[in-house]
Amino acid sequence: MEYPRRKKNRLGYYDYNQNGAYFITICTDDRKCLLSRIVGGGVLDAPATHLSALGTVVERRIREMNRVYPDVQTVKYVIMPNHVHLLVCIDRLENRAGHGPSGTPAPTNAVIPRYVSTFKRLCNREFGKDIWQRSFHDHIIRDQAHFDMIWQYIDTNPARWQQDCFYMEE
């Protein structure tokens, strides 16, 4: 029996060590709604996330990641019921760290995948179990207009929960 080939999530030619902004989405395993619930939505109260105990751990770990990786800052995030969106900026003085001897990117040392791996591992250690999907989705932000659009998307994500591609009945 031949299994379907898994599509690569990272761009093969892109250097994930270089300075820039990245939009990252990390989902829970089987998209289980473990992290928060969406509350509000009436005339006077805008939809917002109410974190579960696991979601509170996730939020604390997101904030700690800014200390673990001082040259990588999470500048915006939202913890949805079954996924997390992060707007992450790399600002390194030396932009060649993590490269192989030929100066080409060393994928296993790429900052963004290592950052996500560390984040998941720290969360799982505190949870006592693995709650995350195997990989993650990233999107490279190329200009200020795109950065602003992603910022707005994160801000308004709870209000669009029922239209979200990750939406699951709780």
N, C-alpha and C positions, 0 to 999 in steps of 0.2 A: 504494500500500500504506500503510495506516495503522498506525503503531507504537503499542504500548500506552503509556498515559500513566504516567509515573513518579510514584509516590506521594511526597508531601512528607514528609521525615523530621522536621522541626522543627514544633513547635506554632506556628501562625500568630499566636496571640494572646499567647504567653508571652514575657516579656522575659528573654532569656538573658544579660543584663548584671547582673541583680539578685543580691544575696548569697543564698547557699544551697548545697546539695549536689547533685551530679549524678553519676549512674552512666553511664559512657561505655564503649561497646564498639567497638573498631576491628578489622576483619578484614583478613587478607591477601588479595590478589587471587586469585580462584578458590579461596579457602580452602586454599591450599597450606600444608602444615605446615613452615614455615621457621624459626620462632622458638624452639621448645623441643621437648622430648619428655618424656613423663610416665614417671617411674621409680619404683620401689618398689611398694608395695602388698601386701607380705607381712604376716605377723602382726606383726612387730616394726618394720617400716619403712612409715610412712605414704606414700601417693603424693605426689610432689613434682615440680616442673618442673626439668629440666636444660636450661639455656639453650644454644642454638647460638651461633655467632659473631654472627649477625644479632640474636638475642635479647639478647646482651650489649650490643650497640649500643642496642637499644630500651630496656633498663633504664637505661643511662647517660643517654639522652635524657630519659626520664621524670624522673629525678632533676634534670637540668639545667633542666627546665621550671619548677621551683619558683623558680629564679633569674631566668629569662626573664620570667615573669609573677609578680612577688612577691605580688600580691593573689589569686592562684589557686594553691592547694596541692593536689597529689596526695597524699592521706592514706593511700591503700591501693591496691594494684594486684596483678595477677597476669598473667604472660606465658605464655599457653597456646600450644600448637603453631601454631595458625593465627589467633589473635586475642589481643587485650589487653583486660582490664577495668581501668578506672580509676575510683576514687572521688575526685572532685574537689570542692573547696570554694572558693567565691568569698567573699572577705571584704574588701570595698572600703569605704574611709571615705566616698568620694563615689560614690554609687550611680547617678548620672546620666550618667557618662562613657559614650560610645558611643550616646547618644540623638540623634535628629534635632532640628531647630529647634523642632518642636512639642512636644518632650518625649516623643514616642513612640519605641519601640525602633527603632534603625537596624539591620536584620538583618545587613547586611554588616559591621557593627562589633561584633556580638554576641560577647561574650568566649569562650563555649564553642566555637563554630565556628572562631573565630580561633585559639584555643589548639590545637585538634586539627589545624588546617591547618599551623600552625607546627611542631608535633610531627612530623607526617608529612614535611614538607619537610626538616627537620633530619635525620631518619632516612634519607630517600631520598638526600640529598646525600652522606651518609657511605657508604651502600650502593653508590652509583653507579648505581642503578636504582630504579624505582618498584615497591614490593612491596605497596602498600596498595589495598584496595577503594576505590571512588570516594567513598563517604560514610562515615557512622558512625551508630551508634545511641546515643541518649541517653535517660535516664530521670530525671525530676526527682524528687528525694527530698523528701518533704513533712513528715516528722516523725522524731523520734528512733527510734521502733520500726522504721520503714522503713530508716533509716540503719543500725541494728544488723543488720537482716536482710541488707542488701547487703554489709556488712562480713563477715558469716558466709558469705555466698555466695562472695565472693572467696576467703576462707580455705579453703573446702572444694571449690572448683572442680576442682583437680587430681584429687581422689578420685572425682569424678563424670564424668571425661573421657569415658568410653565412653557415658554417657547424655546428654552435652551435645548441644545442637542443632547445634553447629558441628563435631561429631566427624567425623573423616576417618581412614581407615586410613593409617598412616604407611608 
